[in-house]
Amino acid sequence: MVDLRKIGMTAALLASPLAAFAHHGSSGQFDTNTTIELSGEITRIRLVNPHAYVYFDSEHENGEVVNMRCELQSGSLLKRRGWTTEMFEIGTSIAIVGSPDRTDSTTCYMREITFESGLVAARNSTFDDDGNIQAEQRQTTRDDGTPNIDGNWALVREAGARPGGGGSEIVLTEAGTAAVEGATSDENPRFQCEATNIVLDWWFDQMVNTISQGDDQIEMTYGFMDLTRTIYLDGTEIPDDFQPTRAGFSTGEWNGDTLVVTTTGFDEGWINAPLGDRQGPGGARPADAEDRPARPERGRGGPPSPVKNSLELVVTERFTLNDEGTVLTRAYTFEDPLYLAEPIDGSDAVTLTSDVYEPYDCDDLTEERSE
């Protein structure tokens, strides 16, 4: 059995997919942008309507024992789904991941519960007659009607297919051409354990990404190079003293079922990082190359040509979820008036996964033999 009694209460970002919030006014009473972890010994269970509660004594870090309560779904709904009072044996230990009440520090909203036996159940879990959790259908819509994109996502690459979603032809300005002249793989951020950009890194190497979706903001943690983004949905504007970063500063809004994200505030980096000392087939061309023969279709014989971005880069992303809530598609556009003569458009898609997110912990050994 797991001993959960002295874990205490901590605030933490989620690193695993959890069920979406149930259909009630959780966003009003609870701070759904904050995730907390609680643990302790069960003192009481009330499977009542409109909401059930589990009560437990939690020992905080200062040694104080506080009787907490966490809200579950309605007692009637829980009973229909196989939940029983016997599951909450008084004196046994539980651990809960949820959201805090906005005004009552002793109350929380349960999203996931771990029982002393090690059984982990989500808010919407259904139990069979033997007490086993049945496979549950993913809730595709949140309380506020927006698509549920919370969870873990990764690229599923079909056999023989190119990675990612590709993009339109790249046409560089004179400054953009000069910026990549003589570029070599030594300048590739990946070979220095650094992120490349918010588009490429989302699907690169098929790593697992995590999205934690709140009412006012969305947190994205990339499995590749641990790139992190905050998408502000509440009208927050980029600060005047914002220092450019690889992730930039993102604002978003829901346009129907489409999440439209605009990101600025990038540092100077790469749209296509150099992978060698030459341009690959079907690469970028300068804006004055209109009279030259048309470039060949992109082949598989070499890497794409390097393309840099300036501080003026703007990336627009449009995220849409399929009807089953299992595939998240993104259409994106790069616009950089300094380095790009034309916008770059493309798309990609990631699939919901039960695989856990793991920190990248980059340790590049490419040069180990030469050293």
N, C-alpha and C positions, 0 to 999 in steps of 0.2 A: 504494500500500500504506500501511497505517496504521503509524505508529511508536509502539509501545506500551511501549518498553523502559524509559522513565524516568518512567512514571506512578507507580510505587511502590505502597505498600500504604496504604489508608485505610479507616476504618470509615465506612459510610454507610447510610442508610435507602434502601430501594428506591423508585424512582419510576416503575417500569414493571412490567407483568405478567410473571411468570416461571413456569416450570413448577413444579409442586408437588414436594416431596421424594419420592424413590423409596421403595419398600416395604422398608426395612431399618431397623436400629436407629440412625438418624442422631441422634435426640434424646439418646441416651446419650453418644456420643462427641463430637458436635458441638454447639456453642451455636447452635441454630437461631433464637434471638431476636436474634442479631447478624448483620449483613450486612457483608462485607468485599469490597473490590475489590483484586485483585492483577494484576500484569503482569510480563512478562519474556520471556527467550529460552528456547525449549524445549531441554532437555539430554537428555531420555530419555522414552520412552513404553512402558508395559507394559500390554498388553491381556490381563490375566490374571484368574483367578477367585480369590476371590469378588468382588474389586473391582479395577478397573483404576486406574492412576495415571498422571498426566502430571507430569513433573518440569521445572522451569524455574528459571533464575537471575533473581532479582528484586532490583533495586537499591532499597534503602530510602531514606527521606528523609535519613538521616545519611550516605549514600554507601556504606554497607556492602552487599555483594552476598551474598545468602543463597539457597541452593538450596532451593526450596520444592517441595512435591508436593501435588497436589489429587486427591481420590478421585473417580472416575467410577463408572458402573454396572459390572456384571460384564462381563469381556471377552467372554464368549460372547454375552450379550445385545447388547452394542454391535456385535459383528460381524454378528449377525442383522439389526441395524438399519442396516447399511451403513457403520459406522465402520471406518476402516482406519488402520494405522500411518502410511501415506503422508500422511495428513491432518496429522500432527504432525511435520513436517519439522524435523530438528534445526537449531537456529540461527535459526529464524523466531520471530516475536513472537506472543504470545497475551495476552489479558486475560481474567480470570476474575472472575465475581461469585459469591460463595458464603458459607459459614459457617465460622468458625474451629473448630479442634479445641480441646476443653476443656483439654487438658494439653500438647499439642505445638504450639508456635508456628510450626513449619515445615510443618504439615499443614492442609489445608482440605477442605471439601466443595464440589464444583462444582455450581452451579445453572445457570450460563450461561457460555458461552465464546465469545470473539471471536477468530477467526484473523487472521493478518496480511493475508489477502486482503480482510478486511472481513466475511466470512461469520460470522453469529451463530447459534449452536446452543444449544438448551436441553438439559438433562440427558436428556430423553426423546425428543429429536429422532430422526427416521428419515430416512436418505438413500436416494435411488434410485441406479440404476446410473450415472447421469451426475454424481453428487455433489451433487444438489440436495435440499434439505430437503423432505420430503413433509408435507402437512397432517397434523397429529397430533391424536388425540382427547385432550381435556382429562382429566387425572387428577382424578376427582371426590372422592377420599378420601385423606386423609393417612396417614402411618405409624401414627398412634395411633387410626385409625378415625373421626376427626371429619371432617365435610365440608370440602373444600378451598375456602375463600373468598378465597384469596390472588389478587390481580390488580387490574385496573382495571375500574371499573363506572360506568355512566352510565344515566340515565333514557332510555328510548326512548318517545317520546310519539307515540301514534297520531294520525292526522289527525282533527281535530275534538274530540279528547278533552281533558278538563281536565288541567292539570298535577298531578303528585303523586297521592296516594291519597285526598285528602279526609279527613273525620273526622266524628265524631258531633256532635250539637247541643251547643253550648257554653252552659252555665248558670253565671253568675257569682254570687259572694257579694256582699254589700253592699260589702265592702272591694274586691272585684274590679271592681265597677261604678265605684266612686269613683276607682280607680287609672287608669282609661282616660278619665275625663270630660275632654272638651275636647282629646283627643289629636289631633295633626295629623301630617302626613307629615314635618314637621321633626324628629320624634322617631324616625323610622324608621332603624334601624341601617344598612341598606343604603345610604342616602343619605349616610352618614358613613364608608363603606368599612369597616363592621364586620359581623361575623357576627350572625345573628338567633337561631337555635337549632339543635340537633343533628338535629331532624327535618326541618324545612323546607329547610335548606341542603344536605341530602343529595341532593335531586333538583332544586333550584332552577336554572333556566336550562340544565338538561341538561349540567352540567359533568362532567368525568371525575374520579372519586374513586379513590383508591388504598388497597387493604388489604394490609398486610404481616402475615402470620399466623405467629406463633411458638407454642411450646409453652406458655409462661407468660403471654404477653400478645399482644394484637392491636393494631396501630397503624392508625388510620384518618386519612387526609389528604383533606379535602374539596377539590374543585376550585373551589367557591364560597367566596370570602373566605379560602381557605387555612386553614380551621378544622382543628385537629388534635386527635385523641383517642387516649388509651391505655386499652385495656380489659384490666384485670388478671384473669388466670385462675387465679392461684396463691393466692388468699385474702387478698391485700393489702387492708388496710382504709384508709379515708380518714384522713389524718393529722389530729391534733387542731388543728394550726395551718394547715390548708388554707385558702387564700384563694379565695373564690367566683370562678368564671370562667364564660364563656359556654358552654364545653364541659363543665364540671362534672368530677366524678370517677366513673369507670365501673368496675364490677366485673362479671364474667361467668362463666358456667358452661355446659357443654354438658349439656343434658337430652335424651339420645338424640341425634337429628340436629338439634336446635334449639339455637341459641345464645341464651341468655337474659341480657340485659344490664340492669343497674340503675344508674342514674346519679343522683347527688345533688350537692350542692356548687355549685349554679348561682348566678350573680349575678342581680340583678333585671333582667329583660329582657322579651322579647315572645314570646308564642306565635303571635299574629297581629299583625304590625307595622302601624301605621296607614299607609294609602296616600293618604289625603285628609282632608278636614275633615268627613266625614260617615260614618255607618255604612252599609255596603253591605247588600244584601238577604240575608235568611237569616242575620243576624249573631247575636252573643251576646245572651242575654236575662238579666235579673236573676232571682234565685231566687224572688222574690215575684211573678213575673208569671204564675202558674198560671191566673188567671182571665181573662187576656187572650186574644184570638183566636190560634189557632195560627199560627206564622210560615209564610210561603210557602216552597215548595221553593227551594233556592238557585238563583238564576238566573245569567245571565251579564252582568247590567247594571251591576255595580259590585263593588268590592272587599269582602272579608269584614270584619266589624267587628273593631276592635282588641281584643286580649286580652293582658294582661300576666301575667307569672309572678313569684312572690315567691321569697324565699330558701328557702322550704319545698317548692319543686317537686321531684317525683320522676318521672323518666321511665323506663318499662320498655319494652324492645325485645325482640322475638323474631324472630330471623333464621332463615330456612329456605332451603335450596338445592334447586332442581329436580333431577330425576334426571340431566339432561344436564350439570349444573354450570354452566349459563349464565345463570340468572335467580335473583337473590337477593331474596327477598321479606321484608319487615319488617312486623310488626304492632306498633303502639306504643300506649302509654297515658300521658297526662299526668295526674298527680294533684297538686293544690295545695290543701291545706285552707284556706289563707288567701284565695285568689282564685277558686277553682273550687268551685262547689256540687256538681258531679258530675265524674267523670273524663271526659277526652276520649280517645276511641279512634279509631284509623285504621290505614291500611296503605298501603304503597307497594312498588314493585319496581324494581330496577335490573338492567341486562343487562351481562354480561361484554363487554368491548370490547378491541380491539387498539389503539385510539387511545391516545396517550400522555397522561400527566398533565402539565399545564402550570400553573405558579404563576398565581394570579389577577391579581396586580399591579394592584389596584384604583386607578383614577384617575377619580373621579366628576366629570364635566363638566356636571352638571345645571344648576348655577348660573352657568356660564361666561358666558352672554350677559348676565345681569343684572349681572354684575360689570363 
